[in-house]
Amino acid sequence: MEFLFLLMLASYLVCCYGDQCMDVLPDCHEYTLTACELPYRNWAYQNCAAYCGFCRKPCDDVISDCAEYGVGACKAPYVSWALSNCAKTCGFCDLNKQKAQCVYSDWMTVSECSVTCGSGYKTEVRSFLKVKDKTPGSKDCKEDLERYTKCELDSCPE
Protein backbone atom coordinates (compact mmCIF):
# COMPACT_ATOMS: atom_id res chain seq x y z
CA MET A 1 0.00 0.00 0.00
CA GLU A 2 2.84 2.42 0.81
CA PHE A 3 4.48 1.67 -2.54
CA LEU A 4 1.26 2.42 -4.40
CA PHE A 5 0.86 5.72 -2.56
CA LEU A 6 4.46 6.71 -3.32
CA LEU A 7 4.03 5.76 -6.96
CA MET A 8 0.86 7.86 -7.21
CA LEU A 9 2.59 10.74 -5.45
CA ALA A 10 5.62 10.49 -7.73
CA SER A 11 3.48 10.50 -10.88
CA TYR A 12 1.61 13.53 -9.55
CA LEU A 13 4.86 15.39 -8.97
CA VAL A 14 6.23 14.54 -12.41
CA CYS A 15 2.97 15.32 -14.14
CA CYS A 16 2.15 18.48 -12.33
CA TYR A 17 5.37 20.04 -11.10
CA GLY A 18 7.67 19.33 -14.02
CA ASP A 19 8.96 21.88 -16.47
CA GLN A 20 5.86 21.63 -18.62
CA CYS A 21 2.31 21.44 -17.47
CA MET A 22 -0.08 20.32 -20.13
CA ASP A 23 -3.05 18.11 -20.74
CA VAL A 24 -2.41 14.79 -22.46
CA LEU A 25 -5.89 14.84 -24.00
CA PRO A 26 -6.98 17.69 -26.29
CA ASP A 27 -10.61 17.71 -25.09
CA CYS A 28 -10.37 17.84 -21.29
CA HIS A 29 -12.86 20.72 -21.11
CA GLU A 30 -15.54 18.43 -22.54
CA TYR A 31 -15.40 16.19 -19.46
CA THR A 32 -16.33 19.10 -17.13
CA LEU A 33 -14.67 19.62 -13.77
CA THR A 34 -16.44 16.64 -12.23
CA ALA A 35 -13.82 14.50 -14.00
CA CYS A 36 -11.22 16.17 -11.76
CA GLU A 37 -12.80 14.88 -8.57
CA LEU A 38 -12.98 11.47 -6.92
CA PRO A 39 -13.36 8.77 -8.12
CA TYR A 40 -11.76 10.07 -11.35
CA ARG A 41 -8.92 12.09 -9.81
CA ASN A 42 -6.10 9.64 -10.71
CA TRP A 43 -7.27 9.60 -14.32
CA ALA A 44 -7.42 13.41 -14.29
CA TYR A 45 -3.84 13.72 -12.97
CA GLN A 46 -2.62 11.60 -15.88
CA ASN A 47 -4.73 13.06 -18.66
CA CYS A 48 -6.02 16.55 -17.78
CA ALA A 49 -3.65 17.98 -15.17
CA ALA A 50 -3.63 21.55 -16.51
CA TYR A 51 -7.41 21.74 -17.07
CA CYS A 52 -8.11 20.39 -13.58
CA GLY A 53 -5.78 22.92 -12.00
CA PHE A 54 -3.36 20.36 -10.55
CA CYS A 55 -0.34 22.16 -11.97
CA ARG A 56 1.47 25.09 -10.52
CA LYS A 57 1.73 27.61 -13.27
CA PRO A 58 2.30 31.33 -13.29
CA CYS A 59 -0.77 33.48 -13.38
CA ASP A 60 -0.13 36.27 -15.83
CA ASP A 61 -2.05 38.46 -18.19
CA VAL A 62 -1.68 37.31 -21.79
CA ILE A 63 -2.24 40.81 -23.14
CA SER A 64 -0.51 43.92 -21.86
CA ASP A 65 -3.44 46.35 -21.68
CA CYS A 66 -5.83 44.50 -19.34
CA ALA A 67 -6.12 47.44 -16.94
CA GLU A 68 -7.44 49.61 -19.77
CA TYR A 69 -10.50 47.37 -20.14
CA GLY A 70 -11.58 48.09 -16.56
CA VAL A 71 -13.29 45.77 -14.09
CA GLY A 72 -16.28 45.36 -16.38
CA ALA A 73 -14.22 43.07 -18.60
CA CYS A 74 -13.77 40.70 -15.64
CA LYS A 75 -17.50 40.13 -15.17
CA ALA A 76 -20.22 38.21 -16.96
CA PRO A 77 -20.60 37.86 -19.91
CA TYR A 78 -16.83 38.35 -20.42
CA VAL A 79 -15.53 35.98 -17.71
CA SER A 80 -14.27 33.33 -20.13
CA TRP A 81 -12.35 35.96 -22.14
CA ALA A 82 -10.97 37.50 -18.93
CA LEU A 83 -9.74 34.13 -17.63
CA SER A 84 -7.85 33.53 -20.87
CA ASN A 85 -6.44 37.02 -21.33
CA CYS A 86 -6.39 39.01 -18.07
CA ALA A 87 -6.39 36.47 -15.23
CA LYS A 88 -3.94 38.40 -13.05
CA THR A 89 -5.57 41.82 -13.46
CA CYS A 90 -9.03 40.36 -12.86
CA GLY A 91 -7.93 38.52 -9.72
CA PHE A 92 -8.65 35.03 -11.01
CA CYS A 93 -5.31 33.58 -9.89
CA ASP A 94 -5.45 30.73 -7.39
CA LEU A 95 -9.22 30.36 -7.52
CA ASN A 96 -8.85 27.04 -5.69
CA LYS A 97 -7.41 28.89 -2.69
CA GLN A 98 -10.11 31.55 -2.68
CA LYS A 99 -13.78 31.22 -2.12
CA ALA A 100 -15.16 30.72 -5.60
CA GLN A 101 -18.52 30.63 -7.31
CA CYS A 102 -19.72 29.51 -10.72
CA VAL A 103 -21.26 31.15 -13.76
CA TYR A 104 -23.62 28.74 -15.50
CA SER A 105 -24.50 28.53 -19.18
CA ASP A 106 -28.10 28.42 -20.36
CA TRP A 107 -29.80 25.03 -20.38
CA MET A 108 -29.41 23.08 -23.62
CA THR A 109 -31.74 20.25 -24.66
CA VAL A 110 -29.76 17.11 -25.52
CA SER A 111 -32.53 14.56 -26.01
CA GLU A 112 -35.91 14.45 -27.64
CA CYS A 113 -39.03 13.72 -25.65
CA SER A 114 -38.89 10.22 -24.14
CA VAL A 115 -42.24 9.28 -25.70
CA THR A 116 -43.81 9.62 -29.15
CA CYS A 117 -47.18 10.69 -27.75
CA GLY A 118 -48.54 11.90 -24.42
CA SER A 119 -46.40 13.07 -21.48
CA GLY A 120 -42.70 12.37 -21.26
CA TYR A 121 -39.38 13.88 -20.31
CA LYS A 122 -36.40 15.37 -22.09
CA THR A 123 -32.85 15.84 -20.83
CA GLU A 124 -31.22 19.26 -20.57
CA VAL A 125 -27.63 20.04 -19.62
CA ARG A 126 -25.51 23.11 -18.95
CA SER A 127 -21.88 23.88 -18.24
CA PHE A 128 -20.18 26.18 -15.75
CA LEU A 129 -17.09 28.28 -15.28
CA LYS A 130 -15.46 28.70 -11.87
CA VAL A 131 -14.97 32.39 -11.04
CA LYS A 132 -13.97 34.64 -8.19
CA ASP A 133 -16.48 34.97 -5.34
CA LYS A 134 -19.08 37.72 -5.86
CA THR A 135 -18.53 37.92 -9.62
CA PRO A 136 -21.79 39.40 -10.96
CA GLY A 137 -24.10 36.67 -12.22
CA SER A 138 -22.29 33.93 -10.30
CA LYS A 139 -23.96 31.37 -8.04
CA ASP A 140 -23.01 28.61 -5.64
CA CYS A 141 -21.09 25.83 -7.46
CA LYS A 142 -23.42 23.12 -6.19
CA GLU A 143 -26.16 23.60 -8.76
CA ASP A 144 -27.18 20.75 -11.06
CA LEU A 145 -25.68 20.41 -14.52
CA GLU A 146 -28.37 18.03 -15.77
CA ARG A 147 -32.14 18.13 -15.43
CA TYR A 148 -35.19 16.37 -16.78
CA THR A 149 -38.09 18.52 -17.90
CA LYS A 150 -41.59 17.45 -18.80
CA CYS A 151 -42.62 17.44 -22.45
CA GLU A 152 -46.16 17.17 -23.78
CA LEU A 153 -46.88 15.69 -27.19
CA ASP A 154 -50.20 14.98 -28.89
CA SER A 155 -52.44 12.48 -27.09
CA CYS A 156 -51.83 8.85 -27.85
CA PRO A 157 -54.38 7.15 -30.13
CA GLU A 158 -56.68 4.75 -28.36
N, C-alpha and C positions, 0 to 999 in steps of 0.2 A: 504494500500500500504506500509506503514512504517513497519507493522508487517511482511509482506512477505519479505521485504528487510532484516530485522533483522534475520528472520528465515534462509534465504539463506546465510547471512553472518555467522550466528552461525554454520550452517552445514559445511561451508567452513573451518571455524576455527577448528572444531572437526576433519573433514576429513584430513585436510592438515597440521595442526600444533600440532596434538596429539603426543603421544609417538611413535606410529608406523605410517609409511607412506607406504601404499601399495595399489596396484590396487585391486579392487573387482573382476574384470574379468581377466581371465588368458590370453586373446588374444588381449589386448589393442593395441599392435603394428600393428595388422592387420587392424585397422580402419584408420591408418595414422594420422598425426598431424592435419589434417583438422577437425577431430572429437573433437579437443580441443578448437576450435574457435566457435564464435557465428554462428549459433543459437544453437549449441550443447554443449556449455560450461557448463551449469548446469548438464547435463547428464555426462559430462567428470569429473566434480568435484566429483560426486557420484561413478563413476565406474572406472575411469582411472587416478586418481589424481597423482600418481607417474610418470606414462608414460608421462603425459601432462606437467610435471614440475611444478605442483601447490604446491608441498610440499617443505618445507625447510629441506634439508638433507645435511649432511656433504659431502664434496667433497674430497675424499681420493683416494689414489692409493690402489688397491686391492692386488697387488704384491709389494714386497719390492725393487726389482731391476729395476724399470722403467728407471731410469737415465742411466743405462748401455745399454739400447736399443738405445739411442740417439734420436734426433728429427725425424729421418726418420720413426720411428715407430708410429709417431703421424700423419702421412700424408697418403693420398691415396696410396695404397689400404688397408691400415691397420687401418683406422679411426675407424671402428666399434670395432675392438679389443682394440684400445687405449682408447676409451670411456669407455669400460667395465673394463679395467685393470689399466690404468695409467692416469685417468682423471685429477688429480692434476698436475702431472709432465708435461703433454701435454698442460695444460692451458685451458682445456675444462670446468672448473667450471664456473657457472653463465653465460652460453651462452646467456640466455635471457637478461642479462644486458649489454652484449657486442654486438658489431656489428657482426652478424653471416652470414654465407653463407651456401649453401647446396651442398652436393655431391650426384649426381643422379645415380641410377642404369641404366643398359642398358634397352632399351625398350623390353617388352615381349608381344607377341601376345596372346590375351585372347579370341578371337572369330574367327570363320572361315569367309570366304568371305560372304558378305551379299546376294550374288546371287549364283545360280548354274551354270550360264553361262553368258558370257559377262563381263561388267565392274561393279564392286561393291566396297565395303569398308570393312575393317576389323578394329577391335579395338585393340589398343596397350596401355599398361600401364607401369609405372615405379614407383619406390619408391625413397625416399630421406632420407638423414641423415643430421641433422643440425650440422654444425661444426664451429670452430673459423674462423673469417674473414681471408682471404688470405691463407687458407689451400690449398696447391696445388691440382688442379683438381676441386676446388669448383666453384660454380656459384651463381648468384643471386637466392634467394629462391622463386622467382615469376614465375618460369618456369612451364609449364603444366605437369601434371602427367598422362594425358590421351590424346590420339590422334587417329585420324581416317586416315588410309592410303588406297590408292587406290589398288585394286587387280584386276587382269585381268585373266579371265578364258577363256576356249574355246568359240568360237562364238556360239550364240544360234541358234538352228535349225529353219529353216523358216517354 
